[in-house]
Amino acid sequence: MNNKILENSDIRERVKKGLDMTFEKLLKAKSQTNGIFVLSQNGVIKKVKTSDLIR
C-alpha cells in the first residue's frame, strides 16, 4: 500500500511539472505576440497582459 502512495505522489509531481512547463511555454508564446490571458479569479473574469505576468 505504501508503494502505491509513493507511485501516486510521483505521478502527481510529474503531471505538475509538465503543467508548469506547458504554462511557461504558453507564456513565452503569448508574450512574443503581445497577447493577453483571460483568467477567472473568484468568479470574476479578468484580462491580463502577458507582460504583467512575466514581471
Biopython code that builds the backbone (N, CA, C, O; Angstrom):
import numpy as np
from Bio.PDB.StructureBuilder import StructureBuilder

atoms = [
    (1, "MET", "N", (0.819, -1.193, 0.000)),
    (1, "MET", "CA", (0.000, 0.000, 0.000)),
    (1, "MET", "C", (0.863, 1.258, 0.000)),
    (1, "MET", "O", (0.584, 2.217, -0.720)),
    (2, "ASN", "N", (1.905, 1.240, 0.810)),
    (2, "ASN", "CA", (2.813, 2.382, 0.871)),
    (2, "ASN", "C", (3.454, 2.639, -0.485)),
    (2, "ASN", "O", (3.725, 3.786, -0.839)),
    (3, "ASN", "N", (3.696, 1.577, -1.242)),
    (3, "ASN", "CA", (4.282, 1.688, -2.576)),
    (3, "ASN", "C", (3.338, 2.432, -3.517)),
    (3, "ASN", "O", (3.785, 3.257, -4.314)),
    (4, "LYS", "N", (2.036, 2.149, -3.432)),
    (4, "LYS", "CA", (1.050, 2.826, -4.281)),
    (4, "LYS", "C", (0.984, 4.313, -3.967)),
    (4, "LYS", "O", (0.830, 5.136, -4.869)),
    (5, "ILE", "N", (1.100, 4.655, -2.695)),
    (5, "ILE", "CA", (1.091, 6.064, -2.308)),
    (5, "ILE", "C", (2.288, 6.775, -2.914)),
    (5, "ILE", "O", (2.159, 7.897, -3.404)),
    (6, "LEU", "N", (3.449, 6.135, -2.887)),
    (6, "LEU", "CA", (4.648, 6.729, -3.479)),
    (6, "LEU", "C", (4.492, 6.859, -4.988)),
    (6, "LEU", "O", (4.921, 7.858, -5.565)),
    (7, "GLU", "N", (3.885, 5.867, -5.639)),
    (7, "GLU", "CA", (3.665, 5.931, -7.078)),
    (7, "GLU", "C", (2.717, 7.077, -7.420)),
    (7, "GLU", "O", (2.968, 7.827, -8.363)),
    (8, "ASN", "N", (1.636, 7.218, -6.664)),
    (8, "ASN", "CA", (0.687, 8.305, -6.907)),
    (8, "ASN", "C", (1.355, 9.661, -6.704)),
    (8, "ASN", "O", (1.127, 10.594, -7.473)),
    (9, "SER", "N", (2.164, 9.761, -5.682)),
    (9, "SER", "CA", (2.871, 11.006, -5.413)),
    (9, "SER", "C", (3.833, 11.334, -6.551)),
    (9, "SER", "O", (3.948, 12.488, -6.963)),
    (10, "ASP", "N", (4.517, 10.322, -7.052)),
    (10, "ASP", "CA", (5.449, 10.505, -8.155)),
    (10, "ASP", "C", (4.709, 10.942, -9.418)),
    (10, "ASP", "O", (5.174, 11.831, -10.131)),
    (11, "ILE", "N", (3.584, 10.336, -9.693)),
    (11, "ILE", "CA", (2.787, 10.697, -10.872)),
    (11, "ILE", "C", (2.277, 12.127, -10.741)),
    (11, "ILE", "O", (2.312, 12.890, -11.706)),
    (12, "ARG", "N", (1.809, 12.489, -9.564)),
    (12, "ARG", "CA", (1.320, 13.857, -9.343)),
    (12, "ARG", "C", (2.427, 14.880, -9.579)),
    (12, "ARG", "O", (2.193, 15.914, -10.206)),
    (13, "GLU", "N", (3.627, 14.600, -9.083)),
    (13, "GLU", "CA", (4.750, 15.512, -9.267)),
    (13, "GLU", "C", (5.100, 15.654, -10.749)),
    (13, "GLU", "O", (5.395, 16.755, -11.213)),
    (14, "ARG", "N", (5.070, 14.561, -11.481)),
    (14, "ARG", "CA", (5.379, 14.611, -12.914)),
    (14, "ARG", "C", (4.326, 15.401, -13.686)),
    (14, "ARG", "O", (4.661, 16.178, -14.580)),
    (15, "VAL", "N", (3.063, 15.204, -13.342)),
    (15, "VAL", "CA", (1.982, 15.943, -14.007)),
    (15, "VAL", "C", (2.106, 17.431, -13.690)),
    (15, "VAL", "O", (1.972, 18.270, -14.581)),
    (16, "LYS", "N", (2.361, 17.757, -12.424)),
    (16, "LYS", "CA", (2.524, 19.160, -12.025)),
    (16, "LYS", "C", (3.694, 19.802, -12.763)),
    (16, "LYS", "O", (3.582, 20.930, -13.241)),
    (17, "LYS", "N", (4.794, 19.102, -12.856)),
    (17, "LYS", "CA", (5.963, 19.630, -13.563)),
    (17, "LYS", "C", (5.633, 19.852, -15.044)),
    (17, "LYS", "O", (6.039, 20.859, -15.624)),
    (18, "GLY", "N", (4.907, 18.924, -15.650)),
    (18, "GLY", "CA", (4.510, 19.056, -17.047)),
    (18, "GLY", "C", (3.585, 20.242, -17.270)),
    (18, "GLY", "O", (3.719, 20.955, -18.264)),
    (19, "LEU", "N", (2.645, 20.458, -16.351)),
    (19, "LEU", "CA", (1.742, 21.599, -16.450)),
    (19, "LEU", "C", (2.501, 22.918, -16.298)),
    (19, "LEU", "O", (2.227, 23.885, -17.008)),
    (20, "ASP", "N", (3.447, 22.948, -15.375)),
    (20, "ASP", "CA", (4.258, 24.150, -15.193)),
    (20, "ASP", "C", (5.068, 24.462, -16.446)),
    (20, "ASP", "O", (5.158, 25.618, -16.858)),
    (21, "MET", "N", (5.651, 23.444, -17.048)),
    (21, "MET", "CA", (6.443, 23.635, -18.266)),
    (21, "MET", "C", (5.562, 24.109, -19.415)),
    (21, "MET", "O", (5.970, 24.966, -20.198)),
    (22, "THR", "N", (4.369, 23.561, -19.517)),
    (22, "THR", "CA", (3.437, 23.955, -20.575)),
    (22, "THR", "C", (2.993, 25.405, -20.396)),
    (22, "THR", "O", (2.891, 26.148, -21.372)),
    (23, "PHE", "N", (2.728, 25.808, -19.155)),
    (23, "PHE", "CA", (2.327, 27.182, -18.896)),
    (23, "PHE", "C", (3.453, 28.151, -19.261)),
    (23, "PHE", "O", (3.204, 29.204, -19.849)),
    (24, "GLU", "N", (4.682, 27.795, -18.915)),
    (24, "GLU", "CA", (5.832, 28.645, -19.269)),
    (24, "GLU", "C", (5.950, 28.789, -20.778)),
    (24, "GLU", "O", (6.217, 29.881, -21.280)),
    (25, "LYS", "N", (5.753, 27.700, -21.498)),
    (25, "LYS", "CA", (5.828, 27.737, -22.961)),
    (25, "LYS", "C", (4.714, 28.616, -23.534)),
    (25, "LYS", "O", (4.953, 29.395, -24.457)),
    (26, "LEU", "N", (3.514, 28.495, -22.999)),
    (26, "LEU", "CA", (2.390, 29.319, -23.436)),
    (26, "LEU", "C", (2.647, 30.792, -23.135)),
    (26, "LEU", "O", (2.346, 31.660, -23.955)),
    (27, "LEU", "N", (3.197, 31.069, -21.971)),
    (27, "LEU", "CA", (3.502, 32.436, -21.576)),
    (27, "LEU", "C", (4.523, 33.068, -22.530)),
    (27, "LEU", "O", (4.374, 34.225, -22.922)),
    (28, "LYS", "N", (5.543, 32.318, -22.897)),
    (28, "LYS", "CA", (6.548, 32.823, -23.836)),
    (28, "LYS", "C", (5.934, 33.093, -25.199)),
    (28, "LYS", "O", (6.212, 34.123, -25.814)),
    (29, "ALA", "N", (5.105, 32.180, -25.672)),
    (29, "ALA", "CA", (4.474, 32.347, -26.985)),
    (29, "ALA", "C", (3.539, 33.558, -26.989)),
    (29, "ALA", "O", (3.529, 34.332, -27.946)),
    (30, "LYS", "N", (2.771, 33.719, -25.943)),
    (30, "LYS", "CA", (1.842, 34.853, -25.851)),
    (30, "LYS", "C", (2.595, 36.171, -25.728)),
    (30, "LYS", "O", (2.159, 37.183, -26.278)),
    (31, "SER", "N", (3.719, 36.175, -25.013)),
    (31, "SER", "CA", (4.465, 37.417, -24.829)),
    (31, "SER", "C", (5.104, 37.879, -26.135)),
    (31, "SER", "O", (5.280, 39.079, -26.342)),
    (32, "GLN", "N", (5.448, 36.954, -27.007)),
    (32, "GLN", "CA", (6.043, 37.318, -28.289)),
    (32, "GLN", "C", (5.038, 37.999, -29.206)),
    (32, "GLN", "O", (5.417, 38.778, -30.081)),
    (33, "THR", "N", (3.762, 37.707, -29.006)),
    (33, "THR", "CA", (2.718, 38.311, -29.840)),
    (33, "THR", "C", (1.943, 39.399, -29.090)),
    (33, "THR", "O", (0.892, 39.852, -29.545)),
    (34, "ASN", "N", (2.482, 39.814, -27.922)),
    (34, "ASN", "CA", (1.817, 40.813, -27.075)),
    (34, "ASN", "C", (0.376, 40.416, -26.774)),
    (34, "ASN", "O", (-0.531, 41.248, -26.818)),
    (35, "GLY", "N", (0.178, 39.148, -26.471)),
    (35, "GLY", "CA", (-1.159, 38.626, -26.206)),
    (35, "GLY", "C", (-1.623, 38.892, -24.789)),
    (35, "GLY", "O", (-0.910, 39.472, -23.971)),
    (36, "ILE", "N", (-2.843, 38.449, -24.526)),
    (36, "ILE", "CA", (-3.426, 38.590, -23.195)),
    (36, "ILE", "C", (-3.932, 37.229, -22.723)),
    (36, "ILE", "O", (-4.235, 36.346, -23.526)),
    (37, "PHE", "N", (-4.012, 37.087, -21.430)),
    (37, "PHE", "CA", (-4.608, 35.912, -20.813)),
    (37, "PHE", "C", (-5.965, 36.312, -20.260)),
    (37, "PHE", "O", (-6.124, 37.403, -19.712)),
    (38, "VAL", "N", (-6.917, 35.450, -20.401)),
    (38, "VAL", "CA", (-8.230, 35.655, -19.795)),
    (38, "VAL", "C", (-8.323, 34.660, -18.648)),
    (38, "VAL", "O", (-8.338, 33.448, -18.863)),
    (39, "LEU", "N", (-8.385, 35.183, -17.429)),
    (39, "LEU", "CA", (-8.376, 34.372, -16.225)),
    (39, "LEU", "C", (-9.636, 34.618, -15.415)),
    (39, "LEU", "O", (-10.270, 35.667, -15.528)),
    (40, "SER", "N", (-9.986, 33.645, -14.603)),
    (40, "SER", "CA", (-11.109, 33.797, -13.691)),
    (40, "SER", "C", (-10.575, 33.743, -12.268)),
    (40, "SER", "O", (-9.874, 32.805, -11.888)),
    (41, "GLN", "N", (-10.917, 34.763, -11.484)),
    (41, "GLN", "CA", (-10.494, 34.799, -10.094)),
    (41, "GLN", "C", (-11.708, 35.081, -9.229)),
    (41, "GLN", "O", (-12.294, 36.161, -9.305)),
    (42, "ASN", "N", (-12.083, 34.124, -8.416)),
    (42, "ASN", "CA", (-13.256, 34.229, -7.548)),
    (42, "ASN", "C", (-14.520, 34.542, -8.347)),
    (42, "ASN", "O", (-15.371, 35.312, -7.904)),
    (43, "GLY", "N", (-14.630, 33.940, -9.520)),
    (43, "GLY", "CA", (-15.811, 34.132, -10.348)),
    (43, "GLY", "C", (-15.800, 35.401, -11.184)),
    (43, "GLY", "O", (-16.748, 35.660, -11.925)),
    (44, "VAL", "N", (-14.744, 36.194, -11.077)),
    (44, "VAL", "CA", (-14.619, 37.438, -11.841)),
    (44, "VAL", "C", (-13.632, 37.197, -12.981)),
    (44, "VAL", "O", (-12.506, 36.751, -12.756)),
    (45, "ILE", "N", (-14.061, 37.493, -14.195)),
    (45, "ILE", "CA", (-13.199, 37.291, -15.361)),
    (45, "ILE", "C", (-12.306, 38.513, -15.527)),
    (45, "ILE", "O", (-12.772, 39.652, -15.532)),
    (46, "LYS", "N", (-10.997, 38.243, -15.662)),
    (46, "LYS", "CA", (-10.017, 39.313, -15.806)),
    (46, "LYS", "C", (-9.174, 39.079, -17.044)),
    (46, "LYS", "O", (-8.864, 37.939, -17.388)),
    (47, "LYS", "N", (-8.804, 40.166, -17.714)),
    (47, "LYS", "CA", (-7.883, 40.114, -18.835)),
    (47, "LYS", "C", (-6.548, 40.683, -18.360)),
    (47, "LYS", "O", (-6.486, 41.797, -17.841)),
    (48, "VAL", "N", (-5.481, 39.905, -18.543)),
    (48, "VAL", "CA", (-4.170, 40.298, -18.055)),
    (48, "VAL", "C", (-3.176, 40.236, -19.202)),
    (48, "VAL", "O", (-3.121, 39.243, -19.928)),
    (49, "LYS", "N", (-2.390, 41.292, -19.369)),
    (49, "LYS", "CA", (-1.350, 41.302, -20.386)),
    (49, "LYS", "C", (-0.235, 40.349, -19.962)),
    (49, "LYS", "O", (0.088, 40.247, -18.779)),
    (50, "THR", "N", (0.345, 39.659, -20.926)),
    (50, "THR", "CA", (1.424, 38.720, -20.601)),
    (50, "THR", "C", (2.623, 39.445, -20.026)),
    (50, "THR", "O", (3.348, 38.878, -19.208)),
    (51, "SER", "N", (2.850, 40.681, -20.430)),
    (51, "SER", "CA", (3.973, 41.438, -19.895)),
    (51, "SER", "C", (3.806, 41.659, -18.387)),
    (51, "SER", "O", (4.799, 41.752, -17.666)),
    (52, "ASP", "N", (2.575, 41.742, -17.912)),
    (52, "ASP", "CA", (2.337, 41.890, -16.466)),
    (52, "ASP", "C", (2.615, 40.599, -15.712)),
    (52, "ASP", "O", (2.993, 40.638, -14.541)),
    (53, "LEU", "N", (2.434, 39.459, -16.364)),
    (53, "LEU", "CA", (2.666, 38.175, -15.706)),
    (53, "LEU", "C", (4.148, 37.824, -15.645)),
    (53, "LEU", "O", (4.584, 37.124, -14.731)),
    (54, "ILE", "N", (4.910, 38.300, -16.597)),
    (54, "ILE", "CA", (6.326, 37.956, -16.651)),
    (54, "ILE", "C", (7.104, 38.667, -15.563)),
    (54, "ILE", "O", (8.083, 38.120, -15.055)),
    (55, "ARG", "N", (6.703, 39.851, -15.197)),
    (55, "ARG", "CA", (7.427, 40.635, -14.178)),
    (55, "ARG", "C", (7.445, 39.987, -12.877)),
    (55, "ARG", "O", (8.014, 40.525, -11.927)),
]
sb = StructureBuilder()
sb.init_structure("model")
sb.init_model(0)
sb.init_chain("A")
sb.init_seg("    ")
for serial, (resi, resn, name, xyz) in enumerate(atoms, 1):
    if name == "N":
        sb.init_residue(resn, " ", resi, " ")
    sb.init_atom(name, np.array(xyz, "f"), 0.0, 1.0, " ", f" {name:<3s}", serial, name[0])
structure = sb.get_structure()
